[in-house]
Amino acid sequence: MAVVTKRNVISGLKVSETMRRQVVSLVADASLDLCIRHTIKYKVNAILVTDKHAKAVGVVSKTDLMGAYYVGLPLDSPVESIMVGPPLFCRPGDRLEKAMEYMLGNRIHRLYVTEDEGESVVGVLAYPDIVGLLYRYCAKCKRNIGFGTKASADDPQGERILAREVMTSGVKTHRADETLYEVMEGLAEYKFGAVLIVDDQDKPAGVLSKTDLIIAYRHGVSPENTAQTNMSGSVKTCSQNDLLSNVIRRMILSDVHRLFVRAEGDEIVGVVSLTDAARVRSGSCRACTTSRFIA
């Protein structure tokens, strides 16, 4: 009996073809203030923590920094006081699919890459980098499905993936007059990177992200302040019927990790993130395979 092996865009690719080679790290006794500054400056979601011998011993993410803000740790506290560890690793020669499955199984958003021979960290693999790779492959695809082309006989509209197919349905919201404490509790409970802020008529008023919160932390803003004092007034959205390829392109070009998804009548019905997009192993259409990640 013939065996049919499903392949997708990343089949056969190695971690080395996708990983980011810039690794942002700090020694364990560096301050939380410096950690926040590095997080913002380098636009990363986590900082690698090393000991005095440059050995990786932990990771400090925006979630960890938000937790420090919540409990009121002084900004001169060392990063080792909140780091999570040890980090999880992969090798440059590992299959990209295997690395992604490892990330998914451990519910993490990044792996640090150590050299094939030795323990030195030479890169980091994260979902945004994987999405960028998928986007580049789709852009070069001779079928070019989903990049503004019209459907044809051998390229049916049904093969194109829409935002509603990969989005996280439902949106948790906080009111503009709720405190930053309450928003942080919501972000922690639902493991979101940002939350929609609504006014007293339940209309979108802004977005408050972990980045906004750690900036408030560094600037000495009291967590008792209301969400409206630190939220971003711009709510970036897409339609549930937008092509995933266009949604990915907008996120990449706008340097954002998520878009809120609108249904008919502008009701917000979900969120699509770079992590959601990365779970579609075949890029932004079904030309390669129907293989998907199951969250």
Phi, psi and omega per residue, in radians:
M1 nan 2.351 3.139
A2 -1.241 2.484 3.101
V3 -1.843 2.163 3.132
V4 -1.707 2.080 3.138
T5 -1.789 2.103 3.126
K6 -1.306 2.323 3.085
R7 -2.126 2.763 3.116
N8 -2.484 -3.070 -3.052
V9 -0.960 -0.706 -3.024
I10 -1.614 0.018 3.117
S11 -1.009 2.235 3.105
G12 1.530 -0.189 -3.139
L13 -1.385 2.653 3.135
K14 -1.845 2.789 3.100
V15 -0.999 -0.637 -3.104
S16 -1.055 -0.410 -3.124
E17 -1.434 -0.165 -3.052
T18 -2.162 -0.486 -3.000
M19 -1.100 2.653 3.024
R20 -1.571 2.270 -3.027
R21 -1.530 -0.188 3.052
Q22 -1.529 2.063 3.125
V23 -1.950 2.073 3.129
V24 -1.577 2.097 -3.070
S25 -2.398 2.794 3.071
L26 -2.451 2.654 3.057
V27 -1.300 2.767 -2.985
A28 -1.078 -0.462 -3.113
D29 -1.647 0.148 3.058
A30 -1.169 2.669 -3.068
S31 -1.399 2.762 3.046
L32 -1.083 -0.597 3.113
D33 -1.049 -0.810 3.121
L34 -1.144 -0.637 3.121
C35 -1.090 -0.765 3.108
I36 -1.102 -0.759 -3.127
R37 -1.079 -0.708 3.092
H38 -1.158 -0.712 3.138
T39 -1.035 -0.772 -3.133
I40 -1.275 -0.791 -3.082
K41 -1.055 -0.781 -3.056
Y42 -1.672 0.027 3.092
K43 0.927 0.905 3.113
V44 -2.068 2.780 -3.130
N45 -1.668 -0.130 -3.131
A46 -2.742 2.673 3.119
I47 -2.056 2.317 3.067
L48 -1.371 2.368 3.129
V49 -1.882 2.302 -3.123
T50 -2.137 2.785 3.027
D51 -1.514 -3.037 -3.073
K52 -1.213 -0.208 3.095
H53 -1.744 0.224 3.111
A54 1.214 0.331 3.072
K55 -1.507 2.316 -3.133
A56 -1.195 2.194 -3.093
V57 -2.164 -0.227 -3.116
G58 -3.047 -3.126 -3.139
V59 -2.415 2.439 3.003
V60 -2.066 2.065 -3.122
S61 -1.800 3.011 3.049
K62 -1.051 -0.581 3.097
T63 -1.085 -0.739 3.120
D64 -1.140 -0.711 3.116
L65 -1.152 -0.667 3.080
M66 -1.094 -0.685 3.103
G67 -1.099 -0.672 3.104
A68 -1.127 -0.680 3.089
Y69 -1.093 -0.762 -3.084
Y70 -1.075 -0.727 -3.084
V71 -1.578 -0.058 3.047
G72 1.396 0.539 3.092
L73 -1.151 2.424 3.084
P74 -1.095 2.567 -3.100
L75 -1.174 -0.296 3.109
D76 -1.562 0.104 3.058
S77 -1.145 2.567 3.140
P78 -1.301 2.611 -3.127
V79 -1.102 -0.458 3.137
E80 -1.121 -0.302 -3.134
S81 -1.297 -0.304 3.141
I82 -2.210 -0.036 -3.063
M83 -1.150 2.687 3.051
V84 -1.953 2.399 -3.095
G85 -2.843 3.039 -0.019
P86 -1.362 2.873 3.089
P87 -1.158 2.812 3.039
L88 -1.788 2.514 -2.981
F89 -2.187 2.831 2.924
C90 -2.511 3.100 -3.106
R91 -1.988 2.693 3.119
P92 -1.000 -0.556 -3.096
G93 -1.500 -0.046 3.124
D94 -1.176 2.615 3.054
R95 -1.164 2.390 -3.126
L96 -1.060 -0.698 3.127
E97 -1.050 -0.736 3.141
K98 -1.112 -0.738 -3.140
A99 -1.124 -0.712 3.135
M100 -1.143 -0.696 3.110
E101 -1.141 -0.614 3.094
Y102 -1.138 -0.740 3.094
M103 -1.088 -0.799 -3.114
L104 -1.129 -0.759 -3.120
G105 -1.120 -0.531 -3.138
N106 -1.708 0.057 3.122
R107 0.934 0.811 3.097
I108 -2.138 2.839 -3.053
H109 -1.861 -0.014 -3.119
R110 -2.728 2.668 2.967
L111 -2.205 2.502 3.035
Y112 -1.620 2.484 -3.020
V113 -1.839 2.120 3.104
T114 -1.802 2.642 -3.113
E115 -1.015 2.650 -3.070
D116 -1.037 -0.590 3.099
E117 -2.104 1.715 -3.121
G118 2.199 -3.043 -3.044
E119 -2.099 0.087 3.137
S120 -1.181 2.353 3.124
V121 -1.395 2.155 -3.073
V122 -2.039 -0.025 -3.136
G123 -3.107 3.110 3.098
V124 -2.443 2.429 3.126
L125 -1.965 2.100 -3.115
A126 -2.366 2.794 -3.093
Y127 -0.973 -0.736 3.139
P128 -1.022 -0.621 3.125
D129 -1.194 -0.652 3.128
I130 -1.168 -0.730 3.105
V131 -1.097 -0.705 3.099
G132 -1.049 -0.684 3.102
L133 -1.124 -0.820 3.135
L134 -1.047 -0.711 -3.136
Y135 -1.091 -0.758 -3.141
R136 -1.124 -0.691 3.120
Y137 -1.127 -0.734 3.138
C138 -1.127 -0.673 -3.115
A139 -1.126 -0.520 -3.126
K140 -1.591 -0.167 -3.095
C141 -1.062 2.322 -3.106
K142 -1.156 -0.384 3.071
R143 -1.414 -0.456 3.036
N144 0.889 0.704 -3.076
I145 -1.213 2.296 3.035
G146 1.552 -0.011 -3.129
F147 -1.848 0.907 3.050
G148 1.513 -0.022 3.134
T149 -1.432 2.683 3.115
K150 -1.517 2.624 3.127
A151 -1.158 2.540 3.107
S152 -2.298 -3.073 -3.078
A153 -1.067 -0.678 -3.125
D154 -1.717 0.138 -3.142
D155 -2.418 1.202 -3.055
P156 -1.170 2.602 3.117
Q157 -0.995 -0.527 -3.105
G158 -1.113 -0.305 3.139
E159 -1.391 -0.249 -3.066
R160 -1.457 2.402 -3.123
I161 -1.588 2.317 -3.110
L162 -1.811 2.812 -3.107
A163 -0.984 -0.682 -3.064
R164 -1.141 -0.364 -3.106
E165 -1.380 -0.357 -3.086
V166 -2.077 -0.159 -3.072
M167 -1.206 2.768 2.958
T168 -1.502 2.004 -3.050
S169 -1.278 2.578 3.130
G170 1.441 2.533 -3.113
V171 -2.290 2.168 3.034
K172 -1.480 2.301 -3.093
T173 -2.142 2.795 2.989
H174 -2.246 2.620 -3.141
R175 -1.440 2.651 -3.077
A176 -1.075 -0.438 -3.109
D177 -1.634 0.065 3.055
E178 -1.324 2.695 -3.119
T179 -1.371 2.845 3.070
L180 -1.105 -0.549 3.045
Y181 -0.971 -0.847 -3.095
E182 -1.148 -0.663 3.110
V183 -1.148 -0.748 3.128
M184 -1.086 -0.659 3.098
E185 -1.101 -0.698 3.122
G186 -1.177 -0.750 3.124
L187 -1.093 -0.703 -3.139
A188 -1.193 -0.728 -3.097
E189 -1.124 -0.759 -3.050
Y190 -1.718 0.012 3.095
K191 0.993 0.757 3.086
F192 -1.672 2.736 3.050
G193 -1.600 -0.323 -3.135
A194 -2.770 2.770 -3.123
V195 -2.342 2.563 3.097
L196 -1.377 2.296 3.101
I197 -1.804 2.279 -3.117
V198 -2.048 2.723 3.120
D199 -1.488 -2.984 -3.074
D200 -1.266 -0.070 3.047
Q201 -1.909 0.270 3.137
D202 1.096 0.468 3.067
K203 -1.680 2.471 3.129
P204 -0.962 2.225 3.141
A205 -2.014 -0.379 -3.118
G206 3.010 -3.017 3.136
V207 -2.320 2.404 3.069
L208 -2.120 2.092 -3.077
S209 -1.941 2.965 3.068
K210 -1.091 -0.585 3.085
T211 -1.076 -0.789 3.098
D212 -1.025 -0.686 -3.076
L213 -1.238 -0.715 -3.129
I214 -1.275 -0.462 3.024
I215 -1.179 -0.728 3.084
A216 -1.076 -0.697 3.102
Y217 -1.000 -0.875 -3.105
R218 -1.137 -0.565 -3.113
H219 -1.514 0.082 3.060
G220 1.334 0.370 3.111
V221 -1.250 2.313 -3.139
S222 -1.207 2.343 3.066
P223 -1.096 -0.190 3.086
E224 -1.364 -0.227 3.097
N225 -1.111 2.754 -3.120
T226 -1.453 2.787 -3.110
A227 -1.018 -0.640 -3.064
Q228 -1.141 -0.333 -3.126
T229 -1.331 -0.348 -3.082
N230 -2.211 -0.035 -3.115
M231 -1.283 2.762 2.984
S232 -1.483 2.310 -3.079
G233 -1.338 -0.145 -3.100
S234 -1.752 2.158 3.089
V235 -1.831 1.841 -3.109
K236 -1.419 2.189 -3.047
T237 -2.288 2.940 2.971
C238 -2.491 2.902 3.086
S239 -1.477 2.595 3.101
Q240 -1.100 -0.325 -3.142
N241 -1.745 0.117 3.072
D242 -1.207 2.565 3.068
L243 -1.172 2.410 -3.134
L244 -0.991 -0.648 -3.140
S245 -1.033 -0.720 3.133
N246 -1.234 -0.606 3.106
V247 -1.146 -0.776 3.110
I248 -1.065 -0.795 -3.125
R249 -1.045 -0.737 -3.129
R250 -1.137 -0.725 3.126
M251 -1.111 -0.740 -3.129
I252 -1.138 -0.827 -3.094
L253 -1.229 -0.526 -3.138
S254 -1.548 -0.081 -3.134
D255 0.980 0.813 3.050
V256 -2.170 2.753 -3.075
H257 -1.758 -0.102 -3.099
R258 -2.749 2.679 2.999
L259 -2.263 2.450 3.033
F260 -1.409 2.482 -2.995
V261 -1.822 2.246 -3.126
R262 -1.740 2.464 2.970
A263 -1.682 -2.997 3.060
E264 -1.085 2.425 -3.122
G265 1.476 0.163 3.066
D266 1.211 0.229 3.052
E267 -1.211 2.329 3.100
I268 -1.392 2.093 -3.036
V269 -2.061 -0.080 -3.113
G270 -3.110 -3.085 3.109
V271 -2.369 2.386 3.023
V272 -2.058 2.255 -3.078
S273 -2.126 2.975 3.075
L274 -1.104 -0.546 3.087
T275 -1.143 -0.743 3.086
D276 -1.053 -0.770 -3.115
A277 -1.126 -0.610 -3.125
A278 -1.165 -0.435 -3.128
R279 -1.227 -0.289 3.088
V280 -1.546 1.609 -2.972
R281 -1.124 -0.250 -3.058
S282 -1.752 0.381 -3.141
G283 1.466 -2.271 -2.999
S284 -2.106 0.250 3.041
C285 -2.611 3.141 -3.098
R286 -1.790 0.346 -3.107
A287 -1.167 -0.491 -3.059
C288 -1.535 -0.877 -3.125
T289 -3.005 2.917 3.082
T290 -1.661 0.095 -3.120
S291 -1.076 2.344 3.135
R292 -2.402 2.826 2.906
F293 -1.425 2.582 3.019
I294 -1.931 2.033 -3.081
A295 -1.221 nan nan
